Amino acid sequence: MTLKLGVPSKGRLMEETFAWFGARGVTLEQTGSDREYAGAVSGVDDVELILMSAGEIPRELAAGRIDLGVTGTDLVREKIPQWSEQIEPLAELGFGFADLIIAVPRFWADVSTLDDLDAVAARFRAKHGFRLRIATKYHRLVREHLKEAGVADYQLVDSQGATEGTIKNGTAEAVADITSTGATLEANHLKVLGGEPVLRSQATFFASKTSDLSGKDQTAFAALKAKLGL
Amino acid sequence: MTSKADIKAEAARLLATFQSNGAQLVETDLLQPSEVMLDLYGEDIRARAYVTSDPVRGEQMLRPDFTVPIVQAHMTEGAEPARYTYMGEVFRKQDAGTGRASEYMQVGYEVFDRTDPIGADAEVFALFSEVLQDTPLQASIGDIGVLIAAVQGLTTSDRRRAALMRHIWRPTRFRALLDRFSGRADIPTGRAELISALEGLDVEQIVQGAGPEIGLRSVGDVAERLSALRKDMSVPPIPEDEIEAVSALLAMSISADQAVGQLADIANQFPAIKTAAQRFAKRLNALKARGVDATGVLYEGSYGRTSMEYYDGFVFGFAANGQTPVASGGRYDALTRVLGQGRNIPAVGGVIRPELLLEVTS
């Protein structure tokens, strides 16, 4: 058996992950053409590279089908209930920074906190007969955050992409989405609510707590951690 | 582990008891339209209920409780007064590691009667006490009506009272608002600056200058709230003695017998709750008349504030110390108003979980 390491299969997240491991003497490479999802590992023994969608890595880690993986904290927390019982963070990688934030139209001069959002939701529901709509794909995280803050009279509407456009399109009054620079929000006439974001996320190296490591895998895992300085 | 067959037999026994008390048997669908549930309970229910979709009927939920379908059935075809009983499964997602069942039986008894609400409260509680009499369960009661009366009686603006009313069922938020409205906590950061920056300026113009008007909420809505916030700055704090009275009500935990006197004492300081306190005393007398031993019943001032969002009057539960209640219930007049679309009927009822009952009796 070998340790299975899941890494995002494309884009900057893949490149920066390769660079992070490379800087620590573990070379990850895509083999074959750059469209083929096969990889090779050198610098340590008994580690197998698996290139996969970043969104699927949390689930595979939780199920123990891969032993190690790199993905965003946002995806782990959104997709895996009681995630810390199934997955253990080993290292924050210092890239892929993104905050999950709640944003409202910029002209809402009276709204700067969740407190305001709650008050506005109450008025909105009384006036329109339905709950204020927040468009997001991070249902669990946003719901828990709003519950904690005691926000009522809202509803979440699912938006899997172009979330910032939903307000102008009349399908939501507010949005909750990942942002790194805020440029998209700005372009869509939105502003971020003050206070802590729903979540601060970055690319993180995780280990599965549910995968069953054999003696040989344990040795390989210890060697990999030593090499990476963890 | 109690077998499903045993649980079902116990449920049938409870159902028969309720039927012999004059209740009519009703059946409801397992699949309930999400829209009604979401509108009533908000997003929290989506986290707790099993949601599924139907290409024709839209988003559906596996029945998360009986109250809503029972009220709906009564509103469309029921005659008054009515007593209903039912048994069946409800479905609730549970967090990993809690070991709580996500599919369980409930047997319920509901009374829809507008002639004598206090008598109906007493009838339901006395019936549950009788059914559960040989168990080691502690009965607790509360009265959300007392809290509502207290909030309505606070010396403050309508807007502040309305904000507190909305959050009666969210204790942490309620406390935060109470602290702010009484001057014990600061107003949110930035608000004073925002208001003073607007002084003497055309609010609508400022709002329009901040960005294009997008979405359903209008510039007028924003301007209206800004002017309300400005007015709110000059609302005097809620008097200290009223805050103390509310805090005392929330903290009450005393035998129901002694609660009458304590509520009367608080009502002397804070007359707004006088009628509600008298109603509580009358209800307790009605309970005693039905043979309930009030000294063994615990009155808890905050009972029913967290788990039962739609209860707005008498609330009760039977539990073994700190465990999930074996039985619970209460009055939900406001819910019938929402579901009745203009019509309403005072209603009170409760459910027993036969599985939990078997666990404490065996």
Interface residues (C-beta under 8 A of the other chain):
Chain A: P81 Q82 E85 P105 R106 F107 W108 A109 D110 S112 T113 D115 D116 A119 V120 A122 R123 F124 K127 H128 F130 R131 H139 R140 R143 L146 K147 A149 G150 A152 D153 Y154 Q155 L156 I167 K168 G170 A172 E173 H189 K191 G194
Chain B: L38 D39 G42 E43 D44 R46 A47 D95 A96 G97 A162 A163 R166 H167 R170 T172 R173 A176 P188 T189 G190 L194 I206 V207 Q208 A210 G211 P212 E213 I214 G215 L216 R217 V219 D221 V222 R225 L226 L229
